Amino acid sequence: MRILLLLRGAPGCGKSTWIEQNGLKPYTLSADSIRLLYQSPVMRADGTEGISPAEDEAVWKTLFKILRVRMQNGEFTVVDATNSRTAEMKRYREMCNVYKYRIYCVDFTDIPLEEVKRRNAGRKPLKRVPDTVIDTMYARFDAQKVPSGIQLIKPDELDSVWIKIRDLSCYKKIHHIGDLHGCYTVLQRYLADNGGLKEDEMYLFVGDYIDRGIENAKLTEFLISIMDKKNVLMLEGNHDRELWEWSHDITSRSNEFELITKPELDDANISKKEAARLYKKLAQCAWYQYGEKIYLVTHAGLSRLPENLSFVAAKQMLEGVGTYDDTERMAETFRTLMPENVYQIHGHRNAGHLPVRVNERVFNLEGQVEYGGCLRCLQVSGDGIGTFEIPNDVYRTFEDVHAQPVIEGSIAEMIIALRHNKYIQEKKFGNISSFNYTDQAFSDKAWNRQTIRARGLYLDTVKSRVVARAYDKFFQIGEREETKPIRLWNTLQFPVTAYVKENGFLGIISYDEYEDSLFYACKSTINSKYACLFKTMVKEVLPPERLEEMQDYIKEKEVSFVFECIDVKNDPHIIAYPQSRLILLDIVYNRMDFARYAYEDLQDTAALFGLSCKEKAYELADWNAFYHWNHEILKEGYLYQNREIEGFVIEDSAGYMTKQKLYYYNFWKNMRGVLYEVKKKGYLANASILTTPMANEFYGWLRRLYDAGKAGQLPANICAVREMFYQDRNKSL
């Protein structure tokens, strides 16, 4: 939890012993330990060894850098240092204000000076300091006091720091209110149905008060109006930090907040001072007793109630233990490990669309209220536990949130906008230019209407028309906010179809009116190696008369044929194929807003020209089928029809697209990078990516070849190298 303990005392006063006795070493930042990382023990003039202060500037820079990361995660932290200067402690206090920490100073300075010197003399030589250092420290303790805002405690008062269980049995009823996400009307409906806020009942909100909904300002104003009530406790959700950022004029990393929630709060003239006070009041968890039962309430859920809740990081309370998809597993673990009188209530995650009562003692209050689902609430009273789901009819519709809007303005205006976008690269081929997002756009995640469309997009910049195009950029499941499972549950319109994602490069055929011929292109050029390979493959597959028919067809229909090109000889990728293939993926209309043929029409057109068509693999009728299918295909060892594939492209009935790449492909793509680095240098600089036995075995095999002078003879083709590795591996088994 967000608790910082500063230890204050001279060397030899017993700080390190106190840390060991209280089991705090895993949570401690020690200045001396960091000093020893920068510099080994140094020999002194008297022949003894000691810890050098020579690198202190770097030491303190490192300590504060680590501390900042820990505070961002809400980790319980102890700082083992002398903390003799007021200015030093003020810096900690300022950080605690930013990250909403409680800060304590554990004071060892009342130990008599002579006793500290006696203890220092008995320490190991490495830890021993001259008596003059201790004298200086004690003089400083007298002159420089602990700043206000830092609570002073004695070493034997540590128990006062820990979070304690509360007894709420005095209340007639405890209301637990699930994730709200800017949904004010449905909350008021629940409160009205239960007689409004009553003084003899407790109201516990589980977090996530803003974003995604359309009543953020109203809800924030309401929460501010009740935040000082003794019978109201609000927990912090993972979205709520944005309130603090907004109140301090800090730009949020969330596009949702900056583009939608923030203007709503600004227009409502909500006091930023009050919004900051609201955020500071948000608790990290609730742990209480009601009668004979014990309840743990967090935003995202824990797998057990630990012996000391204060040691659990706020990040785990706000984002949950395990992965986002581990909700059901976490709930079952809690049920198994905890006594029968211990219950858990949480919100935040519900990718599997679980009911409110997940099992006998775990309850999930995430009901997709912001997408037209239900506000989930739970009541604890003398009559037991009651659950409620209140439908929400004030929300952004699917079209508002997810539909890809048609580009506004003319194509000429779009060309100007594309040229002024630093994340888009233009390549000119006479009057025709290709527009593609850059590597920087990918690394900066600078996705907007322009960068998403700038992918295999060829425009006639003189006549302002689309010459050829492929897909808008679409993303992998979990890669972006809108493709996380919780969002896909609302996004996907069923049935959903999964197509096999082949592992090659993109090829596009359209019509070039300037040359009165077919226009051949890859993703960004018409004259690169890949464009030439693609053109050659097409001419090997289709005879001249078919190509003439295709040219007439494309010219008449104003479409682009989009292909996956698998060239096993000239451009092998990750997946091994027995032979080269040219696969028609889609036929896309040559216009700015993305539109394409239906799959049945695509099949008919492919048959017309004698082309192989993309393969429909699965049709999933509902969310439950999709959710379990997605878990199954991500398992190590999964095969599609007894073969390895790159993954699947997933399309819903409204045309929304996402994708999922599989374990085998991801693994060997990483190993391809390992191959290239070992061939070049003989070793891997970042061995942390070797997270599995197979990865380490492959790396060891490469290293042995390098040491034997044979690594340079290995091909760059990972498919061929993988086959060699498997052959050698089988020989040794």
Beta strands, then each sheet from edge to edge (+ up, - down):
strand 1: 3-8
strand 2: 28-30
strand 3: 42-43
strand 4: 49-50
strand 5: 77-80
strand 6: 102-107
strand 7: 151-153
strand 8: 166-167
strand 9: 173-177
strand 10: 201-205
strand 11: 232-234
strand 12: 286-290
strand 13: 293-297
strand 14: 342-346
strand 15: 357-359
strand 16: 362-364
strand 17: 374-381
strand 18: 384-391
strand 19: 424-429
strand 20: 432-437
strand 21: 457-460
strand 22: 465-469
strand 23: 496-501
strand 24: 505-512
strand 25: 517-521
strand 26: 559-566
strand 27: 581-589
strand 28: 612-613
strand 29: 616-620
strand 30: 647-652
strand 31: 657-661
sheet 1: 2+ 5+ 1+ 6+ 7+
sheet 2: 3+ 4-
sheet 3: 8+ 12+ 13- 14- 16- 15+
sheet 4: 11+ 10+ 9+ 17- 18+
sheet 5: 19+ 20- 21+ 22-
sheet 6: 29+ 23- 30+ 31-
sheet 7: 25+ 24- 26+ 27- 28-
end
